[in-house]
Amino acid sequence: MKSFAKAWAILGHVLHFIRRDKKAAVGAAILFLLLVVSVFPSWFMPDNPSAEVFTPGFGVSWSHLLGTTSYGQDIFSQLIAGTRQSVTIALLVGFFSTVLSVVIGISAAYLGGWADNSLSMFTDVVLVIPTFPLIIVITSYVRNAGFWLLIFVLVMTGWSYGARQLRVQALSLRNRDYLLAARARGESSLYVIFFELIPPMTSLIVANFLGAALYAVLTAAGLQFVGLGNIQAQSWGTMLYWAQNNAALGTGMALWALAPGAAIALLGTAFALLNYAFDEIGNPALRPVRVDSKTKKRMVRS
């Protein structure tokens, strides 16, 4: 019950912060809207996104809010349908990358000794590898790389920076009195890590999740744009791929390329706003400073 109480307290603190912080509130609102669209795309799609039944290259109208593709498909319907895969990739990669970062980074700091040296060396090796070229090499060996292969590659290349950050933070907390007291009580290492060490690092863990999700959004779109994902799947990256292949910008179908690009930027903005807002929790130096009108003293927002 004590652990559940801590979890609810942390969740309540996060929700309270989102309500008070403008950047967090805007980012959360955008992300919530995109989540609704991704979960219930049929509510927003006027037509079948794959149906090639309309006039090719038709302009903007009430029937086709963003026009049609050179194949006669409705662009707005494709944009809505592509939301699900793009948002899912971001959330899954963010989640699994964060799990790896927490396990490797915090375990290295808490265990120390040879375990710390080994895990830190492994993290450093992954950090110095050029990420995007490595992803291209891996995915190029599999024609039309599937959804889960894309997730796997992005997770394997996206966890190391967060692990390094979490290790440094955990090292600064490892010898605090409350952790020493927990070990003195005979608590297991798993209990100490999950219920004593991790809760004070919640804001940093959330920030790492958001950073990994942002990385996934941009990298997955880039891979799909160059044709290294499944080009038949419905996503914003594949929309860019087909728009580029059909010279959409030069043939009067600019929205075919601009709309998915704007959607990717919007999702990235949501994660970036939330990420910066949660950085303010862990780093007071980033918090806005206001001046008290009565005392004329500078006050950092809590």
C-alpha positions, 0 to 999 in steps of 0.5 A: 500500500505504501508503494501505491501511495507513493505512485499516486503522489507522484502522479498527482504531482505530475498532473498538478505541474501540467496544469500550472505550466503553460508549455506542459499544458500545450504539449499535453493538449496536442499529444492528447488530441493526436492520441484520440485521432490515433485511437479512433481514426474512423471518427475523423476519416471521410474516406478510405485512405487507400481507395484510388477512386477520386480525380488524381491531383484534385485541389482543395475542396469541401469533399477533399480538405487537402486535395487528392494524390496523383493516384486519386487518394484523399490526402486528409484521410491518409493523414488521419490514418497515418497518425496511428503508426506514427504516434505508436512508434513514438510511444513504444520506442519512448517506453522501451528506450526508457526501460533500458535506460533505467535498468542499465543506468541505475543498475550501474550506479547502484551496483558499482564496481565491475558492474558499473564499469562494464555497463558504463563501457557498453553505454559509451560504446553505443553513444559514440556509434553514428546512429543514423548511418547505423540505422540505415545499414541495419534496415537496408538489409531487410527490404521494406523493414517491418513495424517491429524491426523498426521499433527494435532498431530505434530502441537499440540506438535510442537508450544510451543517452538516457542511461548516461543521464540516469547513472549520473543522477543515481550516483549523486543519490546512492549514499543519501541517508534514506537509501542507507537507512533502507539498506540498514533495515535489510531491504532488498536491492530491488526494493531500494532501487524501485521504491527509494532510488527511482521515485526522486528521479521521476522527472528525469525519467519522464524527460528521458521518455519524452526525449526518446519519443521525439527521437523516434518521431523524427528518425522513423519519419526520416527512414520511411521518407528514404524508403527504408520502412514498409512503404505500403504502411499508412504513416506520415513518413510513407506519405512523404515518400510517395509525395517525393516520388511523385514530385508533389511540390512541383506538380500542384500537390504541395499539401501531399508533402506539407501536411505530413511534414506539419503533422510530424512537426506538431507531434515533435513540438508536443514532446519537445514542450513536455520535455522542456517542462519536465526538465524544469522540475529536475533543474531549478535553474531552468525555471522562470523567475518572477519578481514579487511586486511587494518585496521586489525579490526575485522568486523562482517558480516552484 
